[in-house]
Amino acid sequence: MIFDLDGTPRDIGFPDARLAESDPNGLLAIGGDLSLERLLSAYAQGVFPWYSHGQPILWWSPAPRMVLYPGELHVSRSLRRSLRRRRYELSVNQCFEDVIRACAAPRDAHPGTWLVPEMISAYLTLHEAGYAHSIEVWLDEELVGGLYGVALGQAFFGESMFSRQTDASKAAMSLLAEIAAEHPFQLIDCQVHTDHLASLGAREIDRELFQQSVSSATRATAPALGRRRRRPAAELRYAA
């Protein structure tokens, strides 16, 4: 069943995710807006917006769900060597807008983008409010990779990543997993399966477990994730 959110209050919440469509997988609702209140309500229930130019706002909760538990990050020998040998530096929340716009840029395999201007504006608002965060990967003074997502309590909802150099997005994920272990974040939501994420240790879990995990994690307290200056990727615990 697909629910119509047009004309509903921003804080009305979302229907039970178990009512989401199986084809297309996870489509739960349509319409509404990308206000701060509605987005926070969506993420608290494990729901996220995803749509393209010319489409209404589409809200999703796919099953199974791809997640990365911080202690399960897989760092191959080749990635460890890469982290040690490449001159990457990593930072947090230093240039959120640059990261999200890099994620929105067309790619060879996907010439379009789901990050329409309204989405970018909405996540910039989330960032300014302290909920959306970015990890940046630098080579000298050039931004060569990164990711961004939304943090609620002890849950981090990954949204997108980009890479312009070998292993740059993997370096960003490595820092996120390190932060998650200390912050702490109980889980990192990766939304849907990709081979790239699976190679890093992310795995699919069923809807019931995901919803239970999100409910617990988003209600748990955690300190704010602030800005962090650049540090060499070689200093990551996963580079050892």
TAURQUI-V234016 format. One record per helix or strand. SS is the DSSP state (hx for helix, st for strand). FROM is the first residue (numbers start at 0). TO is the last residue. Records with the same first field share a line. If there is no record, write none. Layout:
SS->FROM-TO, FROM-TO
This chain:
st->2-3, 21-21, 24-24, 26-29, 47-48, 57-59, 64-67, 87-91, 131-138, 141-151, 154-162, 186-190, 202-204, 227-231
hx->16-18, 35-43, 69-71, 76-84, 95-103, 116-127, 167-182, 194-198, 206-218, 232-234, 236-238
